[in-house]
Amino acid sequence: MVFIPDQDRVFAGSFWQNSLSMMKPGFETEMILDAVPGHVFKGKLSASCRQ
């Protein structure tokens, strides 16, 4: 039996404060994962949480 989730995927990250101040929703992003070597995942920043 295989389960295929239909929810949107959300990833969270931590960044240095100086870098975070320049990030805004809509910016293009790239992410690499240790589990998938050699592949770059692309996306867009949907929200930023500034404290």
N, C-alpha and C positions, 0 to 999 in steps of 0.2 A: 504494500500500500504506500502511496506517495502523497504527501501533503504539499500543496503549493499555496503559499500565503498570498493574499491579494491586497495586503496593506502596503502603503507607500513606505519606502525605506528612509530612515533618518539616521544621519551620522553626526556625532558631536565631536568637537576637538578642543584642544587647549592651545593657546597661543600666547606669545609674549605680549605684554600690555601695549608696547609701541606698535606692534603689527596689528593688533586687534583694533586700535583706534582708526586704522585706514580701511578696514573691511566694511563693506556695505552690501545690503541685499541686492541681488542681481549680478554681483561679480562672478565671473567664471572661476571654477575651481578644478583642481586635479588632486587625486588621492591615489596612493599606492598602498597595497596590503601585503604583509608578509606571506599570507596564505595563497596569494596569486602573483608569484614573481614574474616580472617582465611585462605586466599589464598596468596601464594607467587609466583610471576611471575618471571621467570628466562629468562635471555637473555645474550647478549654479547655487550660490549662497541664497537661501530663502529667508533667513533671519539672523540677526546677531543679537547677542545678549551682553550688554555692557553694564558693568557694575560700578 
